[in-house]
Amino acid sequence: MSADTPGPAVARLSEGGAVEWAKMLDLGAGGYAVAAVGTGDGGVIVAGYLRSGSVAFAGASFLVRLDAAGRPLWARRYETDVPAQPRALLRGADGELVLVGTLFDPRGGRSPYVLRAGDDGTLRTAREYRGREDNKVHGAD
């Protein structure tokens, strides 16, 4: 993978599989979209990561909300101490977003993390799990 990796790509397909729209997101760095959830109004929230650091397949996590036509409504970037790779995105009944994934320590370790955000992407809580004694909590519950 080169430093020229384009921004994350997203597309909406019809039920029949035809492309309704396709977008390359300009988030200031190359990266990948890895998960999406519907918003109930035809829009979508996309999760992914922007390449950064020494790990080619991880970086800063992001969430982007797109309207039904694929226009960005907001974008949030979440920096961590080490490169992150989101793996799944869930949306609660109240609109709360839960992003889970893996953090990649440059020394070779991996640890899971959970990020909770409001329906506007505002960070509520982020937690890294490294063992019972070494859990790190960021944000407010």
N, C-alpha and C positions, 0 to 999 in steps of 0.2 A: 504494500500500500504506500502510496506516495503522499507528500505534503499537499498535493494538488487535489485531494479528495474533495468532491463537490459537497455542497450542503445537503442536508437530508431531503429525500424525495418522498412525496405522498401523492396518492391518487384516490379518486372516488370512482367506483365501478357501479354500473346499473345492475339490477338483478340478473339481466341477461349477459353480463360480463363486458358490456361496452364501456369505454372510458368516458366518464362525464367531465372530469377535469383532472389535471395532473400538475403538480407544483414542485419546484425546487425551492426549499426554504432558505432564505438568506439570514442566517443567524450569526454571521461573522466568522465562521470556521467550518471546515469540512466535518461531516458526521453522518450518522445513520438514525433513521426512525426505526423503533423496535416494537412499539405497541400503540394501540389506539382504542379509544372508547367513544361511543356516541354521546351526544349531549341532550337528545330528546327533541331538539328543534331543527334537526337536519345537519347540525354542525358536528365537529369531531375534536377531540383533544388527543394530540399525538405526543408520545414520549420517546426519548432517544438520548443520544449522547453526541457531544462535539469532541472530536479528537484533540487530545492535549497530552503533554507529557511523553514519557518513554514507552507507553503501552499503546500499540497501534489500534487495538480494538476496544478502547475505553477512553474516558475523558470526563468532561463536565456534563452532568445530566441536564435535560431540558424538558419543559412542557410547552406546547403551543396549542392555542385554541383557534380553530378555523371555523368560519361560518359555512352555511350550506353550499355556497359558491366557491369555497376554498380560500377565501380571503382571511388573512391572519387578523384576529381580534386582540390577542395578547400573546406574549412569549416570555417565559421565565427560564433563567439559567441558574443552576444550583451547583456551586463550587464545593468540592470536598478536598481534604488533605491529600488524598491519593486518587488516581484515576478510577472512575466508576463506570459500570455498565448496567443500565437498567434492563430488567428482564420481563417485568409484567406491570400493568397499570390497571387499577380498579377504580370505579367511581361509585360512591355510596349514594343512597337515596337522597341525602341532603346536598349532594354535589361534591362532597369531599373527595379529593383525589389521593390515592395511595399508590406510591411507586416503590417497587422492590427490585433489588438487584445485588450486584457483587462489587466490592471495592478491591482493587488490585494494588497491594503494597509493592513498592519497587524492590524490596528484598525477597519477593517471591510469595508472600502470604496473601490469602484471600479471606474476605469476611463479608457476610451479608449486611445489607443496610435496608432501612425502611424510611421513606420520606412521606410525610403527610402534608397536603396543601389544601387551601380553601378552593372553592369553585372558580376563583379568579387567579389561581396559581400561587397565591401568597403562602410562603412557607409557614407551617404551623409547628411541625416537629420533624427532626431528622435523627435517626438512631443507627449507630454502627454496633454490630454484635461481634465482639472478639473474645468472649468468655465472660463468665459471671463477674469477675473482679474488674474487668477492663471495658465495660460498656461505656460508650460515650453518648451523651444526649445533647442535642443542640436545638434551640428554639424553645417554645413554650407549649405545654399541654393544654 
